[in-house]
Amino acid sequence: MEAREFVAGLVAEMEQLFGQLGELETLESESDGRVEVITLLKLALASELEASDLAGLWLPTTPEIDAKSLLADQCADEMKHYRMIAARLAELGVDPETLDPIPDGYSPHFEHLRRLRTTVERIAAGPFAREAIAKVRNAQFIDFCRSVGDDRTADMYEQVINPEEIRHHEGGRRVLERLCTDAESQDLATRATRHSLAIADELRTLAEKSTGLHPIPVS
C-alpha cells in the first residue's frame, strides 16, 4: 500500500475509535470519574512530563533528522506546557512546588513506549497516536472548562497547548508517510499505534470497542 494511503487509514481508524467517546469520556477515564479542573490539571502535569521525558529519551538513538527534529520540538513544547499548567495551578491556589507529578513512578503507557526501538514504532506510538489522543482529550477539557466558567484555563489550552499537540501529531504523520513504504514498516506502525491507543489511560474504557485494539501486558 502507498504510504500516504496507509497512514490515512490509520488516521481513519483512530477517528472511528474517538467517535465512540462520550463528551467527557477521556476526562472521566483519565481521572477515575473525578472531573474537576484542578484534578485534571494535576494529571496533565504528569502527562506533559512523561511526554517530554520520552521524547528526550528517544532523541540520541533516533538517527533520522526529521524524526529527531520532531522529538526535539516536542520535548521542549511539553516542558513549556508543564510550566504553563503549573503556573495556572498556582493561580488556582495549588503550590506546584508541593506536587510530585509522578508519585507512583512512570505510567504503564510510558514504560511500554520507552522500550520501542525503531523510529517507525516510536513516531507511530508517540507523536502520531499519543498526540492524537491529546487532541481529543484537550478538546473535551476545553469544553468542560468553559462549562464551569474557567475561561482562563480553556484559553490556555485552546490558544497554546492544543495547537502544539496537534502540530506534533501532524509532524508524526509526515514522518510516517515518508518511512512507511513497505509491508514491514507498515506492520510496525500499525502495531505501535494500536498498542499505544489500547494502553492509554484516557481510552482504557474503549480498549475493547475496536476489533484492532486490545490491552497489552505492561509488566
Phi, psi and omega per residue, in radians:
M1 nan 2.445 3.106
E2 -1.112 2.511 -2.955
A3 -1.036 -0.789 -3.117
R4 -1.101 -0.710 3.113
E5 -1.116 -0.716 3.132
F6 -1.086 -0.850 -3.105
V7 -1.153 -0.651 3.084
A8 -1.065 -0.599 3.084
G9 -1.148 -0.686 3.075
L10 -1.131 -0.712 3.105
V11 -1.072 -0.765 3.141
A12 -1.101 -0.657 3.109
E13 -1.126 -0.734 3.105
M14 -1.135 -0.752 -3.121
E15 -1.118 -0.613 3.079
Q16 -1.114 -0.743 3.100
L17 -1.110 -0.836 -3.114
F18 -1.093 -0.527 3.141
G19 -1.136 -0.279 3.124
Q20 -1.501 -0.103 -3.078
L21 -1.327 2.453 2.938
G22 -1.254 2.970 -2.989
E23 -1.170 -0.358 3.089
L24 -2.152 0.252 -2.928
E25 -1.145 -0.664 3.118
T26 -1.149 -0.661 -3.127
L27 -1.208 -0.724 3.136
E28 -1.145 -0.729 -3.121
S29 -1.187 -0.785 -3.119
E30 -1.085 -0.657 -3.000
S31 -1.831 0.182 -3.074
D32 0.926 0.708 3.052
G33 1.545 -0.088 -3.125
R34 -1.584 1.306 -3.080
V35 -1.475 1.536 3.139
E36 -2.379 2.534 -3.061
V37 -1.008 -0.857 -3.081
I38 -1.135 -0.755 3.109
T39 -1.036 -0.787 -3.100
L40 -1.217 -0.588 3.068
L41 -1.177 -0.676 3.082
K42 -1.090 -0.736 3.092
L43 -1.137 -0.613 3.128
A44 -1.131 -0.582 3.075
L45 -0.987 -0.811 -3.135
A46 -1.104 -0.743 -3.120
S47 -1.105 -0.766 3.139
E48 -1.149 -0.725 3.138
L49 -1.128 -0.771 3.119
E50 -1.089 -0.734 -3.134
A51 -1.108 -0.712 3.110
S52 -1.162 -0.800 -3.139
D53 -1.077 -0.704 -3.116
L54 -1.137 -0.820 3.122
A55 -1.052 -0.733 3.107
G56 -1.144 -0.645 3.126
L57 -1.112 -0.666 -3.095
W58 -1.381 -0.402 -2.993
L59 -0.916 -0.899 -3.026
P60 -1.139 -0.399 -3.078
T61 -1.951 0.351 3.030
T62 -1.937 1.830 -3.009
P63 -1.379 -0.481 -3.057
E64 -1.217 2.225 -3.006
I65 -1.130 -0.701 -3.131
D66 -1.154 -0.685 3.098
A67 -1.209 -0.716 3.117
K68 -1.082 -0.733 3.132
S69 -1.115 -0.729 3.106
L70 -1.062 -0.800 -3.137
L71 -1.143 -0.668 3.116
A72 -1.118 -0.779 3.105
D73 -1.084 -0.750 -3.129
Q74 -1.123 -0.748 3.138
C75 -0.968 -0.804 -3.131
A76 -1.210 -0.765 -3.105
D77 -1.091 -0.748 -3.087
E78 -1.129 -0.641 3.086
M79 -1.224 -0.586 3.028
K80 -1.081 -0.762 3.106
H81 -1.080 -0.702 3.123
Y82 -0.997 -0.827 -3.117
R83 -1.131 -0.680 3.124
M84 -1.121 -0.776 -3.131
I85 -1.158 -0.715 3.101
A86 -1.064 -0.718 3.115
A87 -1.135 -0.671 3.117
R88 -1.174 -0.692 3.070
L89 -1.053 -0.696 3.105
A90 -1.073 -0.700 3.097
E91 -1.117 -0.495 -3.138
L92 -1.558 0.108 3.050
G93 1.666 0.168 3.131
V94 -1.875 2.113 3.125
D95 -1.347 1.904 -3.094
P96 -1.111 -0.373 3.130
E97 -1.185 -0.340 3.138
T98 -1.572 -0.070 -3.059
L99 -1.702 2.362 2.916
D100 -1.785 1.873 -3.025
P101 -1.098 -0.447 3.120
I102 -2.281 1.187 -3.054
P103 -1.105 -0.464 -3.136
D104 -1.799 0.270 -3.115
G105 1.540 3.101 -3.131
Y106 -1.092 2.656 -3.101
S107 -1.266 2.800 3.026
P108 -0.977 -0.608 3.111
H109 -1.073 -0.825 3.114
F110 -1.061 -0.793 -3.095
E111 -1.096 -0.609 3.062
H112 -1.192 -0.845 -3.052
L113 -1.131 -0.630 -3.067
R114 -1.126 -0.357 -3.119
R115 -1.499 -0.107 3.136
L116 -1.206 2.459 -3.003
R117 -1.988 -0.508 -3.098
T118 -1.628 2.676 3.130
T119 -1.101 -0.709 3.128
V120 -1.016 -0.822 -3.140
E121 -1.117 -0.769 -3.102
R122 -1.095 -0.820 -3.113
I123 -1.203 -0.683 3.141
A124 -1.126 -0.793 -3.077
A125 -1.361 -0.570 -3.050
G126 -1.600 -1.669 -3.075
P127 -0.960 -0.669 -3.069
F128 -1.271 -0.995 -3.055
A129 -1.485 -0.844 -3.067
R130 -1.104 -0.675 3.141
E131 -1.332 -0.403 2.994
A132 -1.153 -0.709 3.055
I133 -1.090 -0.757 -3.134
A134 -1.034 -0.676 3.128
K135 -1.039 -0.786 -3.131
V136 -1.201 -0.803 -3.139
R137 -1.054 -0.773 -3.113
N138 -1.137 -0.672 3.119
A139 -1.086 -0.727 3.098
Q140 -1.157 -0.679 -3.127
F141 -1.164 -0.722 3.108
I142 -1.037 -0.827 3.139
D143 -1.090 -0.707 3.135
F144 -1.123 -0.793 3.133
C145 -1.043 -0.738 3.096
R146 -1.057 -0.701 -3.069
S147 -1.163 -0.441 3.138
V148 -1.827 0.185 3.039
G149 1.445 0.235 3.136
D150 -1.697 1.307 -3.100
D151 -1.228 -0.488 -3.125
R152 -1.118 -0.798 3.100
T153 -1.172 -0.731 3.125
A154 -1.031 -0.764 3.141
D155 -1.101 -0.707 3.141
M156 -1.025 -0.751 3.131
Y157 -1.295 -0.738 -3.060
E158 -1.212 -0.634 -3.029
Q159 -1.604 -0.475 -3.046
V160 -2.177 -1.058 -2.936
I161 -1.160 -0.911 -3.071
N162 -1.141 -0.758 3.088
P163 -1.005 -0.614 -3.141
E164 -1.301 -0.592 3.057
E165 -1.137 -0.696 3.100
I166 -1.101 -0.707 3.114
R167 -1.087 -0.671 3.083
H168 -1.096 -0.778 3.128
H169 -1.059 -0.799 -3.123
E170 -1.147 -0.620 3.050
G171 -1.124 -0.715 3.070
G172 -1.071 -0.692 3.115
R173 -1.075 -0.746 -3.140
R174 -1.133 -0.706 3.111
V175 -1.107 -0.758 3.124
L176 -1.124 -0.645 3.115
E177 -1.118 -0.476 3.087
R178 -1.438 -0.642 -2.998
L179 -1.619 -0.471 -3.012
C180 -1.547 1.269 -3.023
T181 -1.878 -0.033 3.137
D182 -2.476 3.025 -3.053
A183 -1.090 -0.664 -3.101
E184 -1.139 -0.843 -3.121
S185 -1.177 -0.604 3.120
Q186 -1.205 -0.634 3.081
D187 -1.152 -0.742 3.103
L188 -1.054 -0.776 -3.122
A189 -1.151 -0.702 3.137
T190 -1.109 -0.825 -3.131
R191 -1.110 -0.754 -3.107
A192 -1.146 -0.735 3.119
T193 -1.087 -0.852 -3.094
R194 -1.156 -0.688 3.108
H195 -1.130 -0.718 3.141
S196 -1.109 -0.733 3.100
L197 -1.152 -0.716 -3.054
A198 -1.166 -0.530 -3.041
I199 -1.716 -0.120 -3.088
A200 -1.150 2.305 3.102
D201 -0.952 -0.725 -3.060
E202 -1.131 -0.362 -3.062
L203 -2.058 0.206 -2.979
R204 -1.106 -0.482 3.111
T205 -1.305 -0.190 3.142
L206 -1.861 0.057 -2.987
A207 -1.024 -0.493 -3.123
E208 -1.783 0.115 -3.091
K209 -1.474 -0.220 3.088
S210 -2.015 2.430 -3.110
T211 -1.116 -0.379 -3.109
G212 -1.603 -0.167 -2.998
L213 -1.966 2.074 3.116
H214 -2.403 2.463 3.117
P215 -1.000 2.595 -3.132
I216 -2.099 2.740 3.098
P217 -1.061 2.494 -3.098
V218 -2.219 0.360 -3.119
S219 -1.254 nan nan
